[in-house]
Amino acid sequence: MKRIFDKLRTAQLEVVRSSRKAILMLQRLEKLRYVWWGVIWGVIILVATLASGCNTFSEPEMPSPTLSPSQELTPGSFTAEGWNTFINDAYHYAFDYPNSAIVEVMDKSTETIRIQTSGNDLFLLYALVDYLTGDVTYFLDTAPIGQRQIGDFIWLEYFLPDGYCDGPDCSPPIYGLQMEHGDTLYRVMIYSQESTTEIQDVILATFRIIP
């Protein structure tokens, strides 16, 4: 009987020892878990700190290009005061242009006008009375990219960065403006430009409809 009690007690002690070992193992694992979580959070905080530190560095400022006096253009450096006036009675419009500019009629059917103010500063202005409804918004085989207020009128803007292409060859870029007034469609075409120059703006700002 005593042997039986001794065996039971020994078995109980083994169970207790095993339980204690399990508890100790669990406690160690718990401590390791906290340690690992601490390491992970430390890495996260470090990475976040480094990232925020990188964002605080500003890119070095590049010096802005300076223009020579001959290149500088100031707003309003061109005015139409004392300019000549071109009048087109057939299409009922007029505009002013500098005395030194060359203005010539290139096409009688559309009264295409070529206005050249300097060597490369030139544009074409023409009018149409026979046109389709879709032509009012579609020009240069493309839709408008926006609109501009020039003088008293709002013009639709068009731009072909590659110009017209015929096979592998393309023309220079083409910038265009278009405006409908009454039963007439007025168009402007400018080659090798992305927009109008200042003096072209002043000329177009004098564009007006006449009786």
C-alpha positions as CSV (number, residue, x, y, z in Angstrom):
1,M,0.0,0.0,0.0
2,K,2.8,2.3,0.9
3,R,4.4,1.6,-2.5
4,I,1.3,2.6,-4.2
5,F,1.1,5.9,-2.3
6,D,4.8,6.6,-3.1
7,K,4.2,6.0,-6.8
8,L,1.2,8.3,-6.7
9,R,3.2,11.0,-5.0
10,T,6.0,10.5,-7.4
11,A,3.6,10.8,-10.3
12,Q,2.1,14.0,-8.8
13,L,5.5,15.5,-8.4
14,E,6.3,14.7,-12.0
15,V,3.1,16.4,-13.1
16,V,4.0,19.4,-10.9
17,R,7.5,19.5,-12.4
18,S,6.1,19.2,-15.9
19,S,3.6,21.9,-15.2
20,R,6.3,24.2,-13.8
21,K,8.5,23.6,-16.9
22,A,5.5,24.3,-19.2
23,I,4.8,27.5,-17.3
24,L,8.4,28.6,-17.4
25,M,8.5,27.8,-21.1
26,L,5.4,29.9,-21.7
27,Q,6.8,32.7,-19.6
28,R,10.0,32.7,-21.7
29,L,8.0,32.6,-24.9
30,E,5.9,35.5,-23.6
31,K,9.1,37.5,-22.8
32,L,10.5,36.7,-26.2
33,R,7.2,37.8,-27.8
34,Y,7.5,41.2,-26.1
35,V,11.1,41.4,-27.1
36,W,10.3,40.7,-30.7
37,W,7.4,43.1,-30.7
38,G,9.7,45.7,-29.3
39,V,12.3,45.1,-32.0
40,I,9.6,45.3,-34.7
41,W,8.2,48.5,-33.4
42,G,11.7,49.9,-33.1
43,V,12.4,49.1,-36.7
44,I,9.1,50.7,-37.8
45,I,9.8,53.9,-35.8
46,L,13.3,54.0,-37.2
47,V,12.1,53.6,-40.8
48,A,9.4,56.2,-40.3
49,T,11.9,58.7,-38.8
50,L,14.3,58.2,-41.7
51,A,11.5,58.6,-44.2
52,S,10.3,61.8,-42.7
53,G,13.9,63.0,-42.5
54,C,14.3,62.4,-46.2
55,N,11.2,64.4,-47.0
56,T,12.6,67.4,-45.1
57,F,15.5,67.7,-47.6
58,S,14.5,70.1,-50.4
59,E,15.9,69.8,-53.8
60,P,18.6,72.2,-54.7
61,E,17.3,75.3,-56.4
62,M,18.4,75.6,-60.0
63,P,19.3,79.1,-61.0
64,S,16.6,80.5,-63.3
65,P,17.8,81.4,-66.8
66,T,18.4,85.0,-67.4
67,L,17.5,86.7,-70.6
68,S,19.6,89.2,-72.4
69,P,18.1,92.7,-72.8
70,S,17.2,91.9,-76.4
71,Q,15.2,88.8,-75.4
72,E,13.4,90.4,-72.5
73,L,9.7,91.0,-73.1
74,T,7.6,93.0,-70.6
75,P,3.8,93.0,-70.6
76,G,2.5,95.8,-72.8
77,S,5.8,96.4,-74.6
78,F,3.8,96.4,-77.8
79,T,0.9,98.7,-78.4
80,A,-1.3,99.3,-81.5
81,E,-0.9,103.1,-81.3
82,G,0.0,104.5,-84.6
83,W,-0.3,101.2,-86.5
84,N,-1.8,100.7,-89.9
85,T,-5.2,99.1,-90.4
86,F,-6.2,96.3,-92.7
87,I,-9.8,96.2,-93.7
88,N,-11.5,93.2,-95.4
89,D,-14.9,94.4,-96.7
90,A,-15.8,91.0,-98.2
91,Y,-15.6,89.2,-94.8
92,H,-16.4,92.2,-92.7
93,Y,-13.4,92.4,-90.4
94,A,-10.4,94.6,-89.7
95,F,-7.2,94.5,-87.6
96,D,-4.3,96.8,-86.9
97,Y,-0.6,95.9,-87.6
98,P,2.8,97.5,-87.1
99,N,4.0,99.8,-89.9
100,S,7.0,97.6,-90.4
101,A,4.9,94.4,-90.9
102,I,4.2,92.9,-94.2
103,V,0.5,92.1,-94.9
104,E,-0.5,90.4,-98.1
105,V,-3.5,88.6,-99.5
106,M,-2.4,85.1,-100.5
107,D,-5.7,83.4,-101.6
108,K,-8.6,85.3,-103.0
109,S,-11.2,82.5,-102.5
110,T,-10.8,82.6,-98.7
111,E,-9.1,86.0,-98.5
112,T,-6.2,84.3,-96.7
113,I,-4.0,87.1,-95.2
114,R,-0.4,86.6,-94.4
115,I,0.9,88.8,-91.6
116,Q,4.6,88.9,-91.0
117,T,6.1,91.2,-88.3
118,S,9.7,89.8,-88.5
119,G,11.7,87.1,-90.1
120,N,10.0,84.1,-88.4
121,D,7.1,85.9,-86.7
122,L,4.3,85.4,-89.1
123,F,0.8,83.9,-89.2
124,L,-2.1,83.3,-91.5
125,L,-5.6,84.7,-91.0
126,Y,-8.5,83.7,-93.2
127,A,-12.3,83.5,-93.3
128,L,-14.8,80.9,-94.4
129,V,-18.5,81.3,-95.2
130,D,-19.1,77.8,-96.8
131,Y,-18.4,75.4,-93.9
132,L,-20.1,72.6,-92.1
133,T,-21.5,72.6,-88.5
134,G,-18.7,70.3,-87.4
135,D,-16.1,72.7,-88.7
136,V,-17.0,75.2,-86.0
137,T,-15.2,73.1,-83.4
138,Y,-13.0,70.9,-85.5
139,F,-9.8,72.4,-87.1
140,L,-6.4,71.1,-88.2
141,D,-8.0,67.6,-88.1
142,T,-8.2,67.7,-84.3
143,A,-10.5,68.9,-81.5
144,P,-9.7,72.1,-79.5
145,I,-7.3,72.0,-76.6
146,G,-8.9,75.0,-74.9
147,Q,-10.1,78.5,-75.5
148,R,-8.6,82.0,-75.1
149,Q,-10.0,85.5,-74.7
150,I,-8.1,87.7,-77.1
151,G,-9.4,91.2,-77.3
152,D,-13.2,91.2,-77.6
153,F,-13.5,87.6,-78.8
154,I,-13.1,84.1,-77.4
155,W,-11.1,81.8,-79.7
156,L,-10.8,78.1,-79.6
157,E,-7.2,76.8,-79.5
158,Y,-5.7,73.9,-81.5
159,F,-2.2,72.4,-81.5
160,L,-0.5,69.8,-83.6
161,P,2.9,69.1,-82.0
162,D,4.0,67.0,-85.0
163,G,2.3,69.1,-87.6
164,Y,0.9,67.2,-90.6
165,C,2.5,63.9,-91.4
166,D,2.9,62.4,-94.9
167,G,4.5,59.0,-94.4
168,P,7.6,59.3,-92.3
169,D,7.9,63.1,-92.9
170,C,6.0,65.6,-90.7
171,S,5.7,69.3,-91.0
172,P,6.7,71.7,-88.1
173,P,4.3,72.1,-85.2
174,I,1.1,74.0,-86.0
175,Y,-0.8,76.2,-83.6
176,G,-4.3,77.4,-84.6
177,L,-7.2,79.6,-83.4
178,Q,-10.8,79.6,-84.6
179,M,-13.8,81.7,-83.9
180,E,-17.3,81.8,-85.4
181,H,-19.1,85.1,-85.7
182,G,-22.5,85.3,-87.5
183,D,-22.2,83.1,-90.6
184,T,-18.4,83.5,-90.9
185,L,-15.7,81.2,-89.5
186,Y,-12.4,83.0,-88.8
187,R,-9.2,81.0,-88.5
188,V,-5.6,81.7,-87.6
189,M,-2.7,79.3,-88.4
190,I,0.8,79.7,-87.0
191,Y,3.7,77.3,-87.9
192,S,6.6,76.3,-85.7
193,Q,5.0,77.7,-82.5
194,E,3.1,76.3,-79.5
195,S,1.2,79.6,-79.0
196,T,1.1,83.2,-80.1
197,T,3.9,85.7,-79.5
198,E,3.3,88.9,-77.7
199,I,3.1,91.0,-80.8
200,Q,0.7,88.5,-82.5
201,D,-1.5,88.8,-79.4
202,V,-1.6,92.6,-79.8
203,I,-2.5,92.3,-83.5
204,L,-5.2,89.7,-82.8
205,A,-6.5,91.9,-79.9
206,T,-7.3,94.6,-82.5
207,F,-9.3,92.2,-84.6
208,R,-12.9,93.5,-85.0
209,I,-16.0,92.9,-87.0
210,I,-17.1,95.7,-89.2
211,P,-20.4,96.3,-91.1
